């Protein structure tokens, strides 16, 4: 007697958060003057909380709103935003949800060509090298490609600026983050010590 074919198993129910993370309506755009500096600071603190829990002191994990604003406008800031449909209050009740307006929520950020007050590594001083910093994705939205979208944006900008390399600085003890970059083609260049951190940084770079 032939065996009964295996019946398809029902998929486990998803909670709203997990389903939300897997299918976000995300785009990347330049920072707008109307974007909330305070919300960006909070996002950075959430994204860098893992390093803080490791005993590290990344600037992005503890900076004030004033520092966030100064840094954002020292370079070219790009944000990933989720477009959340909301009913237009001007629509009659029966039409609400048919033609929704969109509310934007910042869920990621990256800063291209930040001008540092502190001296940077020799690699960043090369004329053929561009760099990025203050890269963060809200932990709730990690794992659905937002980081790759932001990295793709600054890699494109580096090519537009005729750079041959795109560099970055990161905390050496955060091996998970280093592996994230290595999988995307970045390689080790040199070590560097920033005056405002309590750890040694590594400078990574990728040919663009």
MDTraj code that builds the backbone (N, CA, C; nanometers):
import mdtraj as md
import numpy as np

residues = "UNK UNK UNK UNK UNK UNK UNK UNK UNK UNK UNK UNK UNK UNK UNK UNK UNK UNK UNK UNK UNK UNK UNK UNK UNK UNK UNK UNK UNK UNK UNK UNK UNK UNK UNK UNK UNK UNK UNK UNK UNK UNK UNK UNK UNK UNK UNK UNK UNK UNK UNK UNK UNK UNK UNK UNK UNK UNK UNK UNK UNK UNK UNK UNK UNK UNK UNK UNK UNK UNK UNK UNK UNK UNK UNK UNK UNK UNK UNK UNK UNK UNK UNK UNK UNK UNK UNK UNK UNK UNK UNK UNK UNK UNK UNK UNK UNK UNK UNK UNK UNK UNK UNK UNK UNK UNK UNK UNK UNK UNK UNK UNK UNK UNK UNK UNK UNK UNK UNK UNK UNK UNK UNK UNK UNK UNK UNK UNK UNK UNK UNK UNK UNK UNK UNK UNK UNK UNK UNK UNK UNK UNK UNK UNK UNK UNK UNK UNK UNK UNK UNK UNK UNK UNK UNK UNK UNK UNK UNK UNK UNK UNK UNK UNK UNK UNK UNK UNK UNK UNK UNK UNK UNK UNK UNK UNK UNK UNK UNK UNK UNK UNK UNK UNK UNK UNK UNK UNK UNK UNK UNK UNK UNK UNK UNK UNK UNK UNK UNK UNK UNK UNK UNK UNK UNK UNK UNK UNK".split()
xyz = np.array([
    [0.0858, -0.1194, 0.0000],
    [0.0000, 0.0000, 0.0000],
    [0.0889, 0.1237, 0.0000],
    [0.0698, 0.2120, -0.0940],
    [0.1570, 0.3301, -0.0987],
    [0.1392, 0.4179, 0.0234],
    [0.2494, 0.4807, 0.0593],
    [0.2432, 0.5707, 0.1741],
    [0.1614, 0.6939, 0.1384],
    [0.0937, 0.7435, 0.2389],
    [0.0201, 0.8674, 0.2181],
    [0.1174, 0.9815, 0.1949],
    [0.0917, 1.0623, 0.0962],
    [0.1806, 1.1780, 0.0770],
    [0.1754, 1.2687, 0.1981],
    [0.2881, 1.3313, 0.2235],
    [0.2937, 1.4226, 0.3378],
    [0.2010, 1.5409, 0.3149],
    [0.1240, 1.5676, 0.4152],
    [0.0336, 1.6818, 0.4059],
    [0.1115, 1.8102, 0.4323],
    [0.0824, 1.9147, 0.3584],
    [0.1517, 2.0417, 0.3852],
    [0.1216, 2.0900, 0.5254],
    [0.2270, 2.1309, 0.5927],
    [0.2123, 2.1800, 0.7284],
    [0.1758, 2.3275, 0.7264],
    [0.0847, 2.3681, 0.8108],
    [0.0502, 2.5111, 0.8147],
    [0.1691, 2.5930, 0.8594],
    [0.1856, 2.7070, 0.7989],
    [0.2943, 2.7960, 0.8372],
    [0.2641, 2.8578, 0.9723],
    [0.3686, 2.8739, 1.0544],
    [0.3438, 2.9369, 1.1835],
    [0.2917, 3.0778, 1.1648],
    [0.2015, 3.1143, 1.2510],
    [0.1426, 3.2483, 1.2416],
    [0.2487, 3.3532, 1.2660],
    [0.2465, 3.4593, 1.1883],
    [0.3393, 3.5694, 1.2054],
    [0.2738, 3.6764, 1.2903],
    [0.3533, 3.7332, 1.3779],
    [0.2994, 3.8487, 1.4472],
    [0.3133, 3.9698, 1.3569],
    [0.2527, 4.0772, 1.3957],
    [0.2514, 4.1959, 1.3093],
    [0.3910, 4.2471, 1.2834],
    [0.4793, 4.2409, 1.3858],
    [0.6130, 4.2950, 1.3690],
    [0.6929, 4.2161, 1.2670],
    [0.6892, 4.0810, 1.2740],
    [0.7699, 4.0014, 1.1827],
    [0.7211, 4.0171, 1.0393],
    [0.5908, 4.0179, 1.0182],
    [0.5376, 4.0376, 0.8838],
    [0.5753, 4.1752, 0.8318],
    [0.5748, 4.2726, 0.9214],
    [0.6082, 4.4106, 0.8867],
    [0.7529, 4.4191, 0.8393],
    [0.8421, 4.3465, 0.9069],
    [0.9828, 4.3523, 0.8716],
    [1.0098, 4.2865, 0.7367],
    [0.9318, 4.1857, 0.7013],
    [0.9602, 4.1122, 0.5796],
    [0.9095, 4.1829, 0.4542],
    [0.8176, 4.2759, 0.4661],
    [0.7634, 4.3411, 0.3476],
    [0.7437, 4.4903, 0.3711],
    [0.8511, 4.5602, 0.4060],
    [0.8357, 4.7033, 0.4287],
    [0.8322, 4.7801, 0.2964],
    [0.7661, 4.8929, 0.2972],
    [0.7623, 4.9819, 0.1817],
    [0.8684, 5.0882, 0.2058],
    [0.9915, 5.0568, 0.1662],
    [1.1072, 5.1385, 0.2019],
    [1.1667, 5.2046, 0.0787],
    [1.2039, 5.3316, 0.0914],
    [1.2825, 5.4001, -0.0104],
    [1.3963, 5.4749, 0.0583],
    [1.4977, 5.5106, -0.0203],
    [1.6114, 5.5872, 0.0306],
    [1.6098, 5.7243, -0.0350],
    [1.6289, 5.8278, 0.0447],
    [1.6303, 5.9654, -0.0066],
    [1.7284, 6.0481, 0.0747],
    [1.7560, 6.1695, 0.0254],
    [1.8404, 6.2620, 0.0996],
    [1.7682, 6.3091, 0.2255],
    [1.8459, 6.3410, 0.3264],
    [1.7909, 6.3985, 0.4482],
    [1.7178, 6.5284, 0.4153],
    [1.6021, 6.5477, 0.4754],
    [1.5224, 6.6687, 0.4549],
    [1.5344, 6.7595, 0.5775],
    [1.5281, 6.8921, 0.5581],
    [1.5305, 6.9836, 0.6733],
    [1.4159, 6.9605, 0.7705],
    [1.3097, 6.8959, 0.7243],
    [1.1954, 6.8705, 0.8124],
    [1.2079, 6.7390, 0.8893],
    [1.3104, 6.6592, 0.8602],
    [1.3294, 6.5339, 0.9332],
    [1.3676, 6.5626, 1.0781],
    [1.3206, 6.4801, 1.1679],
    [1.3436, 6.5004, 1.3109],
    [1.4835, 6.4561, 1.3521],
    [1.5647, 6.5516, 1.3963],
    [1.6983, 6.5193, 1.4456],
    [1.6888, 6.4308, 1.5689],
    [1.5942, 6.4600, 1.6555],
    [1.5775, 6.3824, 1.7780],
    [1.5461, 6.2362, 1.7478],
    [1.4595, 6.2120, 1.6499],
    [1.4248, 6.0741, 1.6146],
    [1.5449, 6.0015, 1.5551],
    [1.6269, 6.0728, 1.4791],
    [1.7472, 6.0114, 1.4229],
    [1.8450, 5.9757, 1.5342],
    [1.8603, 6.0644, 1.6320],
    [1.9472, 6.0346, 1.7460],
    [1.8999, 5.9093, 1.8183],
    [1.7699, 5.8994, 1.8412],
    [1.7150, 5.7816, 1.9090],
    [1.7387, 5.6548, 1.8271],
    [1.7236, 5.6654, 1.6954],
    [1.7492, 5.5507, 1.6087],
    [1.8948, 5.5055, 1.6217],
    [1.9869, 5.6019, 1.6193],
    [2.1289, 5.5695, 1.6329],
    [2.1568, 5.5006, 1.7655],
    [2.0991, 5.5517, 1.8722],
    [2.1202, 5.4909, 2.0038],
    [2.0684, 5.3472, 2.0058],
    [1.9540, 5.3229, 1.9432],
    [1.9007, 5.1861, 1.9385],
    [1.9912, 5.0952, 1.8559],
    [2.0370, 5.1460, 1.7421],
    [2.1169, 5.0637, 1.6518],
    [2.2537, 5.0298, 1.7103],
    [2.3103, 5.1209, 1.7892],
    [2.4435, 5.0986, 1.8461],
    [2.4378, 5.0448, 1.9885],
    [2.3183, 5.0102, 2.0354],
    [2.3039, 4.9595, 2.1723],
    [2.3830, 4.8308, 2.1936],
    [2.3932, 4.7475, 2.0908],
    [2.4684, 4.6226, 2.1037],
    [2.6141, 4.6505, 2.1384],
    [2.6748, 4.7485, 2.0695],
    [2.8139, 4.7819, 2.0994],
    [2.8270, 4.8408, 2.2396],
    [2.7307, 4.9218, 2.2796],
    [2.7330, 4.9786, 2.4146],
    [2.7260, 4.8669, 2.5179],
    [2.6423, 4.7658, 2.4929],
    [2.6314, 4.6526, 2.5843],
    [2.7597, 4.5708, 2.5898],
    [2.8424, 4.5805, 2.4858],
    [2.9721, 4.5126, 2.4836],
    [3.0772, 4.5890, 2.5632],
    [3.0397, 4.7070, 2.6138],
    [3.1339, 4.7897, 2.6867],
    [3.2047, 4.8918, 2.6008],
    [3.1628, 4.9044, 2.4756],
    [3.2228, 5.0007, 2.3839],
    [3.1510, 5.1348, 2.3958],
    [3.2168, 5.2390, 2.3459],
    [3.1590, 5.3733, 2.3551],
    [3.1594, 5.4411, 2.2186],
    [3.0826, 5.3881, 2.1219],
    [3.0744, 5.4540, 1.9918],
    [3.0041, 5.5885, 2.0051],
    [3.0528, 5.6873, 1.9321],
    [2.9920, 5.8198, 1.9397],
    [2.8446, 5.8139, 1.9009],
    [2.8117, 5.7381, 1.7973],
    [2.6725, 5.7314, 1.7519],
    [2.5803, 5.6698, 1.8555],
    [2.6355, 5.5960, 1.9499],
    [2.5535, 5.5333, 2.0524],
    [2.5272, 5.6203, 2.1728],
    [2.5867, 5.7410, 2.1760],
    [2.5712, 5.8264, 2.2942],
    [2.5642, 5.9751, 2.2593],
    [2.5685, 6.0086, 2.1317],
    [2.5741, 6.1498, 2.0954],
    [2.4423, 6.2210, 2.1240],
    [2.4521, 6.3520, 2.1427],
    [2.3354, 6.4358, 2.1687],
    [2.2699, 6.4765, 2.0369],
    [2.1521, 6.5366, 2.0464],
    [2.0861, 6.5876, 1.9261],
    [2.1728, 6.6914, 1.8559],
    [2.2406, 6.7750, 1.9334],
    [2.3265, 6.8777, 1.8738],
    [2.4409, 6.8137, 1.7959],
    [2.4987, 6.7074, 1.8503],
    [2.6059, 6.6379, 1.7796],
    [2.5532, 6.5688, 1.6548],
    [2.4347, 6.5096, 1.6656],
    [2.3741, 6.4463, 1.5485],
    [2.3539, 6.5482, 1.4372],
    [2.2984, 6.6633, 1.4718],
    [2.2733, 6.7670, 1.3714],
    [2.4030, 6.8146, 1.3083],
    [2.5046, 6.8393, 1.3913],
    [2.6331, 6.8856, 1.3391],
    [2.6926, 6.7837, 1.2423],
    [2.6849, 6.6572, 1.2787],
    [2.7423, 6.5530, 1.1939],
    [2.6637, 6.5390, 1.0633],
    [2.5314, 6.5392, 1.0730],
    [2.4489, 6.5199, 0.9539],
    [2.4745, 6.6264, 0.8489],
    [2.4938, 6.7501, 0.8935],
    [2.5100, 6.8591, 0.7983],
    [2.6562, 6.8869, 0.7642],
    [2.7475, 6.8019, 0.8161],
    [2.8878, 6.8135, 0.7769],
    [2.9171, 6.7286, 0.6539],
    [2.8223, 6.6452, 0.6169],
    [2.8398, 6.5591, 0.5004],
    [2.7105, 6.5491, 0.4222],
    [2.6944, 6.4382, 0.3529],
    [2.5766, 6.4147, 0.2695],
    [2.4979, 6.2997, 0.3317],
    [2.3899, 6.3320, 0.3987],
    [2.3139, 6.2315, 0.4736],
    [2.2011, 6.1736, 0.3883],
    [2.1878, 6.0418, 0.3957],
    [2.0805, 5.9695, 0.3278],
    [2.0022, 5.8904, 0.4307],
    [1.8712, 5.8863, 0.4146],
    [1.7870, 5.8134, 0.5093],
    [1.7013, 5.7112, 0.4351],
    [1.6768, 5.5995, 0.5018],
    [1.5795, 5.5010, 0.4542],
    [1.4494, 5.5288, 0.5270],
    [1.3417, 5.5417, 0.4530],
    [1.2133, 5.5743, 0.5145],
    [1.1087, 5.4700, 0.4769],
    [1.0251, 5.4382, 0.5739],
    [0.9102, 5.3524, 0.5476],
    [0.7899, 5.4419, 0.5215],
    [0.7164, 5.4120, 0.4169],
    [0.5960, 5.4880, 0.3827],
    [0.4755, 5.4164, 0.4428],
    [0.4146, 5.4782, 0.5410],
    [0.3029, 5.4185, 0.6133],
    [0.1737, 5.4861, 0.5681],
    [0.0862, 5.4147, 0.4976],
    [-0.0401, 5.4761, 0.4544],
    [-0.1267, 5.5128, 0.5747],
    [-0.1813, 5.6318, 0.5711],
    [-0.2742, 5.6751, 0.6759],
    [-0.3947, 5.7390, 0.6080],
    [-0.5136, 5.7258, 0.6643],
    [-0.6318, 5.7852, 0.6017],
    [-0.6211, 5.9372, 0.5961],
    [-0.6638, 5.9922, 0.4860],
    [-0.6708, 6.1372, 0.4720],
    [-0.7948, 6.1862, 0.5468],
    [-0.7780, 6.2716, 0.6476],
    [-0.8949, 6.3173, 0.7244],
    [-0.9955, 6.3954, 0.6413],
    [-0.9542, 6.4424, 0.5223],
    [-1.0471, 6.5159, 0.4364],
    [-1.1401, 6.4232, 0.3584],
    [-1.1060, 6.2923, 0.3541],
    [-1.1902, 6.1979, 0.2813],
    [-1.3132, 6.1615, 0.3633],
    [-1.4253, 6.1375, 0.2977],
    [-1.5426, 6.0868, 0.3713],
    [-1.5116, 5.9489, 0.4270],
    [-1.5787, 5.9088, 0.5342],
    [-1.5486, 5.7805, 0.5993],
    [-1.5467, 5.6615, 0.5053],
    [-1.6401, 5.6573, 0.4071],
    [-1.6464, 5.5399, 0.3199],
    [-1.5281, 5.5328, 0.2249],
    [-1.4571, 5.6459, 0.2053],
    [-1.3460, 5.6477, 0.1102],
    [-1.2107, 5.6322, 0.1777],
    [-1.2082, 5.6337, 0.3080],
    [-1.0806, 5.6265, 0.3777],
    [-1.0105, 5.4938, 0.3485],
    [-0.8827, 5.5021, 0.3247],
    [-0.8052, 5.3835, 0.2924],
    [-0.7973, 5.3564, 0.1434],
    [-0.8802, 5.4225, 0.0637],
    [-0.8777, 5.4010, -0.0806],
    [-0.7646, 5.4807, -0.1437],
    [-0.7538, 5.6055, -0.1069],
    [-0.6468, 5.6909, -0.1569],
    [-0.5693, 5.7471, -0.0372],
    [-0.4901, 5.6630, 0.0280],
    [-0.4232, 5.7085, 0.1493],
    [-0.3071, 5.8026, 0.1200],
    [-0.2826, 5.8930, 0.2100],
    [-0.1605, 5.9707, 0.2062],
    [-0.0551, 5.8906, 0.2819],
    [0.0698, 5.9292, 0.2731],
    [0.1761, 5.8490, 0.3341],
    [0.2466, 5.9266, 0.4445],
    [0.2685, 5.8580, 0.5539],
    [0.3496, 5.9114, 0.6620],
    [0.4850, 5.8431, 0.6535],
    [0.5930, 5.9200, 0.6633],
    [0.7261, 5.8630, 0.6496],
    [0.7914, 5.8443, 0.7861],
    [0.8464, 5.7259, 0.8066],
    [0.9178, 5.6936, 0.9294],
    [1.0614, 5.6592, 0.8937],
    [1.1573, 5.7284, 0.9538],
    [1.2980, 5.7012, 0.9260],
    [1.3390, 5.5723, 0.9964],
    [1.3903, 5.4766, 0.9185],
    [1.4293, 5.3466, 0.9740],
    [1.5763, 5.3149, 0.9502],
    [1.6478, 5.4031, 0.8820],
    [1.7897, 5.3816, 0.8587],
    [1.8563, 5.5100, 0.8146],
    [1.9877, 5.5157, 0.8311],
    [2.0616, 5.6372, 0.7947],
    [2.2052, 5.6021, 0.7607],
    [2.2642, 5.6806, 0.6728],
    [2.4056, 5.6669, 0.6396],
    [2.4576, 5.8048, 0.6012],
    [2.5830, 5.8314, 0.6333],
    [2.6418, 5.9640, 0.6107],
    [2.7618, 5.9502, 0.5180],
    [2.7515, 6.0104, 0.4018],
    [2.8567, 6.0054, 0.3005],
    [2.9465, 6.1276, 0.3138],
    [3.0767, 6.1040, 0.3194],
    [3.1771, 6.2107, 0.3239],
    [3.1584, 6.3049, 0.4425],
    [3.1466, 6.2499, 0.5612],
    [3.1419, 6.3335, 0.6815],
    [3.2753, 6.4058, 0.6991],
    [3.2690, 6.5335, 0.7336],
    [3.3900, 6.6100, 0.7626],
    [3.4164, 6.6003, 0.9125],
    [3.5201, 6.5273, 0.9488],
    [3.5545, 6.5052, 1.0891],
    [3.6389, 6.6205, 1.1435],
    [3.6104, 6.6595, 1.2676],
    [3.6962, 6.7576, 1.3333],
    [3.8286, 6.6930, 1.3730],
    [3.8225, 6.5659, 1.4137],
    [3.9442, 6.4937, 1.4497],
    [4.0158, 6.4479, 1.3227],
    [4.1464, 6.4327, 1.3338],
    [4.2235, 6.3819, 1.2203],
    [4.1785, 6.2397, 1.1876],
    [4.1591, 6.2132, 1.0606],
    [4.1158, 6.0804, 1.0200],
    [4.2316, 5.9936, 0.9761],
    [4.2057, 5.8681, 0.9452],
    [4.3106, 5.7758, 0.9020],
    [4.3689, 5.8160, 0.7675],
    [4.4905, 5.7729, 0.7426],
    [4.5593, 5.8083, 0.6185],
    [4.4802, 5.7644, 0.4957],
    [4.4123, 5.6510, 0.5063],
    [4.3359, 5.5997, 0.3925],
    [4.2302, 5.6987, 0.3466],
    [4.1672, 5.7686, 0.4406],
    [4.0623, 5.8637, 0.4051],
    [4.1175, 5.9899, 0.3387],
    [4.2474, 6.0119, 0.3487],
    [4.3078, 6.1317, 0.2894],
    [4.3501, 6.1088, 0.1442],
    [4.3399, 5.9873, 0.0979],
    [4.3756, 5.9607, -0.0411],
    [4.2719, 6.0224, -0.1347],
    [4.3163, 6.0844, -0.2451],
    [4.2215, 6.1521, -0.3349],
    [4.1255, 6.0578, -0.4065],
    [4.1598, 5.9300, -0.4135],
    [4.0736, 5.8354, -0.4847],
    [3.9845, 5.7548, -0.3903],
    [3.9763, 5.7982, -0.2632],
    [3.8983, 5.7251, -0.1633],
    [3.7837, 5.8120, -0.1116],
    [3.6634, 5.7601, -0.1201],
    [3.5473, 5.8194, -0.0532],
    [3.5209, 5.7373, 0.0725],
    [3.4356, 5.7860, 0.1613],
    [3.4088, 5.7114, 0.2842],
    [3.2687, 5.7437, 0.3350],
    [3.2226, 5.6582, 0.4251],
    [3.0932, 5.6825, 0.4881],
    [3.1026, 5.6532, 0.6369],
    [3.0022, 5.7029, 0.7104],
    [3.0001, 5.6861, 0.8563],
    [2.8549, 5.6911, 0.9042],
    [2.8375, 5.6831, 1.0359],
    [2.7060, 5.6927, 1.1002],
    [2.6010, 5.6083, 1.0264],
    [2.6382, 5.4858, 0.9992],
    [2.5518, 5.3908, 0.9289],
    [2.4704, 5.3137, 1.0323],
    [2.3384, 5.3173, 1.0190],
    [2.2536, 5.2506, 1.1179],
    [2.1192, 5.2136, 1.0569],
    [2.0681, 5.0986, 1.0996],
    [1.9321, 5.0554, 1.0664],
    [1.8624, 5.0234, 1.1975],
    [1.7399, 5.0719, 1.2125],
    [1.6634, 5.0428, 1.3333],
    [1.6597, 4.8913, 1.3545],
    [1.6935, 4.8431, 1.4748],
    [1.6963, 4.6979, 1.4984],
    [1.5673, 4.6268, 1.4600],
    [1.4533, 4.6929, 1.4749],
    [1.3257, 4.6310, 1.4387],
    [1.3166, 4.6020, 1.2894],
    [1.3935, 4.6742, 1.2087],
    [1.3857, 4.6613, 1.0634],
    [1.5081, 4.5925, 1.0037],
    [1.5991, 4.5448, 1.0860],
    [1.7179, 4.4785, 1.0336],
    [1.6817, 4.3423, 0.9749],
    [1.7545, 4.3044, 0.8715],
    [1.7327, 4.1744, 0.8107],
    [1.6416, 4.1740, 0.6904],
    [1.5998, 4.2911, 0.6434],
    [1.5123, 4.2933, 0.5250],
    [1.5714, 4.3781, 0.4125],
    [1.7042, 4.3965, 0.4126],
    [1.7706, 4.4590, 0.2992],
    [1.7895, 4.6084, 0.3051],
    [1.7511, 4.6720, 0.4151],
    [1.7639, 4.8180, 0.4233],
    [1.9105, 4.8595, 0.4265],
    [1.9915, 4.7859, 0.5013],
    [2.1340, 4.8169, 0.5057],
    [2.1969, 4.8092, 0.3682],
    [2.1594, 4.7082, 0.2914],
    [2.2128, 4.6941, 0.1567],
    [2.1691, 4.8105, 0.0682],
    [2.0467, 4.8592, 0.0862],
    [1.9991, 4.9741, 0.0095],
    [2.0824, 5.0983, 0.0407],
    [2.1112, 5.1192, 0.1690],
    [2.1893, 5.2363, 0.2083],
    [2.3330, 5.2251, 0.1593],
    [2.3926, 5.1063, 0.1729],
    [2.5284, 5.0868, 0.1230],
    [2.5330, 5.1056, -0.0285],
    [2.4327, 5.0540, -0.0976],
    [2.4285, 5.0717, -0.2418],
    [2.4224, 5.2181, -0.2819],
    [2.3555, 5.2981, -0.2010],
    [2.3447, 5.4414, -0.2297],
    [2.4801, 5.5098, -0.2205],
    [2.5554, 5.4850, -0.1127],
    [2.6849, 5.5525, -0.0991],
    [2.7880, 5.4938, -0.1948],
    [2.7759, 5.3672, -0.2296],
    [2.8659, 5.3107, -0.3301],
    [2.8414, 5.3774, -0.4655],
    [2.7160, 5.4011, -0.4968],
    [2.6830, 5.4731, -0.6209],
    [2.7375, 5.6145, -0.6179],
    [2.7241, 5.6827, -0.5032],
    [2.7745, 5.8192, -0.4919],
    [2.9265, 5.8225, -0.5076],
    [2.9941, 5.7218, -0.4543],
    [3.1398, 5.7164, -0.4689],
    [3.1782, 5.7033, -0.6165],
    [3.1067, 5.6204, -0.6889],
    [3.1352, 5.6061, -0.8325],
    [3.1069, 5.7367, -0.9060],
    [2.9982, 5.8043, -0.8688],
    [2.9662, 5.9323, -0.9325],
    [3.0752, 6.0357, -0.9062],
    [3.1391, 6.0266, -0.7899],
    [3.2477, 6.1187, -0.7559],
    [3.3823, 6.0723, -0.8098],
    [3.3817, 5.9668, -0.8918],
    [3.5030, 5.9131, -0.9557],
    [3.6016, 5.8543, -0.8547],
    [3.5520, 5.8144, -0.7386],
    [3.6388, 5.7480, -0.6411],
    [3.6616, 5.6037, -0.6856],
    [3.7767, 5.5506, -0.6490],
    [3.8071, 5.4106, -0.6793],
    [3.7765, 5.3200, -0.5605],
    [3.7754, 5.3787, -0.4408],
    [3.7534, 5.3017, -0.3189],
    [3.6502, 5.3720, -0.2312],
    [3.5775, 5.2916, -0.1541],
    [3.4851, 5.3443, -0.0537],
    [3.5250, 5.2846, 0.0804],
    [3.5639, 5.3719, 0.1737],
    [3.6132, 5.3254, 0.3025],
    [3.5162, 5.3515, 0.4160],
    [3.5458, 5.2889, 0.5292],
    [3.4663, 5.3074, 0.6503],
    [3.5519, 5.2769, 0.7714],
    [3.5076, 5.3251, 0.8858],
    [3.5724, 5.2958, 1.0136],
    [3.4709, 5.2265, 1.1026],
    [3.5133, 5.1206, 1.1716],
    [3.4219, 5.0476, 1.2600],
    [3.4981, 4.9945, 1.3810],
    [3.4229, 4.9596, 1.4849],
    [3.4822, 4.9084, 1.6081],
    [3.5374, 4.7679, 1.5863],
    [3.6659, 4.7505, 1.6101],
    [3.7286, 4.6197, 1.5883],
    [3.6644, 4.5069, 1.6697],
    [3.6226, 4.5306, 1.7958],
    [3.5650, 4.4196, 1.8725],
    [3.4320, 4.3667, 1.8193],
    [3.3631, 4.4426, 1.7358],
    [3.2331, 4.3991, 1.6847],
    [3.2544, 4.3085, 1.5634],
    [3.2844, 4.1826, 1.5889],
    [3.3167, 4.0897, 1.4804],
    [3.1957, 4.0591, 1.3921],
    [3.0764, 4.0622, 1.4487],
    [2.9568, 4.0396, 1.3661],
    [2.9438, 4.1476, 1.2594],
    [2.9671, 4.2719, 1.2988],
    [2.9592, 4.3819, 1.2029],
    [3.0702, 4.3705, 1.0984],
    [3.1900, 4.3319, 1.1423],
    [3.2996, 4.3172, 1.0470],
    [3.2666, 4.2092, 0.9439],
    [3.2100, 4.0990, 0.9893],
    [3.1718, 3.9928, 0.8956],
    [3.0644, 4.0407, 0.7982],
    [2.9736, 4.1255, 0.8462],
    [2.8703, 4.1836, 0.7598],
    [2.9352, 4.2571, 0.6431],
    [3.0366, 4.3389, 0.6732],
    [3.1047, 4.4138, 0.5677],
    [3.1882, 4.3227, 0.4784],
    [3.2575, 4.2264, 0.5373],
    [3.3422, 4.1367, 0.4589],
    [3.2593, 4.0594, 0.3558],
    [3.1397, 4.0187, 0.3950],
    [3.0528, 3.9467, 0.3011],
    [3.0112, 4.0347, 0.1839],
    [3.0212, 4.1635, 0.2002],
    [2.9824, 4.2571, 0.0950],
    [3.1022, 4.3150, 0.0215],
    [3.2162, 4.2499, 0.0342],
    [3.3318, 4.2863, -0.0466],
    [3.4298, 4.3834, 0.0152],
    [3.4082, 4.4219, 0.1411],
    [3.5024, 4.5126, 0.2072],
    [3.6201, 4.4330, 0.2628],
    [3.7350, 4.4964, 0.2723],
    [3.8568, 4.4303, 0.3187],
    [3.9280, 4.5188, 0.4200],
    [4.0146, 4.4585, 0.4996],
    [4.0906, 4.5330, 0.5999],
    [4.1996, 4.6168, 0.5331],
    [4.2159, 4.7407, 0.5814],
    [4.3209, 4.8296, 0.5313],
    [4.4203, 4.8648, 0.6412],
    [4.3701, 4.9138, 0.7556],
    [4.4588, 4.9568, 0.8635],
    [4.3795, 4.9724, 0.9925],
    [4.4522, 4.9904, 1.1016],
    [4.3899, 5.0217, 1.2300],
    [4.3921, 5.1730, 1.2514],
    [4.2994, 5.2187, 1.3365],
    [4.2954, 5.3614, 1.3686],
    [4.2364, 5.3802, 1.5076],
    [4.2851, 5.4841, 1.5767],
    [4.2323, 5.5162, 1.7092],
    [4.1723, 5.6563, 1.7065],
    [4.0397, 5.6624, 1.7176],
    [3.9733, 5.7920, 1.7283],
    [3.9855, 5.8425, 1.8719],
    [3.9962, 5.9744, 1.8911],
    [4.0157, 6.0274, 2.0274],
    [3.8919, 6.0202, 2.1157],
    [3.7756, 5.9932, 2.0578],
    [3.6513, 5.9964, 2.1359],
    [3.5915, 5.8570, 2.1592],
    [3.6677, 5.7514, 2.1309],
    [3.6184, 5.6156, 2.1559],
    [3.7132, 5.5424, 2.2502],
    [3.6657, 5.4328, 2.3076],
    [3.7469, 5.3543, 2.4013],
    [3.7914, 5.2219, 2.3404],
    [3.7989, 5.2160, 2.2076],
    [3.8384, 5.0929, 2.1399],
    [3.9195, 5.1273, 2.0154],
    [3.9905, 5.0285, 1.9654],
    [4.0623, 5.0457, 1.8398],
    [3.9661, 5.0203, 1.7241],
    [3.9756, 5.1043, 1.6230],
    [3.8913, 5.0885, 1.5049],
    [3.9687, 5.0201, 1.3933],
    [3.8950, 4.9597, 1.3027],
    [3.9549, 4.9071, 1.1807],
    [3.8995, 4.9867, 1.0635],
    [3.9870, 5.0137, 0.9687],
    [3.9477, 5.0809, 0.8458],
    [3.9309, 4.9739, 0.7390],
    [3.8112, 4.9660, 0.6845],
    [3.7805, 4.8729, 0.5768],
    [3.7561, 4.9512, 0.4486],
    [3.7707, 4.8847, 0.3354],
    [3.7486, 4.9535, 0.2081],
    [3.7039, 4.8533, 0.1021],
    [3.6375, 4.9068, 0.0022],
    [3.5864, 4.8254, -0.1084],
    [3.6125, 4.8981, -0.2396],
    [3.6576, 4.8253, -0.3393],
    [3.6743, 4.8838, -0.4716],
    [3.5371, 4.9033, -0.5350],
    [3.5119, 5.0251, -0.5811],
    [3.3816, 5.0556, -0.6403],
    [3.3918, 5.0862, -0.7893],
])
top = md.Topology()
chain = top.add_chain()
for i, resn in enumerate(residues, 1):
    res = top.add_residue(resn, chain, resSeq=i)
    for name in ("N", "CA", "C"):
        top.add_atom(name, md.element.get_by_symbol(name[0]), res)
traj = md.Trajectory(xyz[None], top)
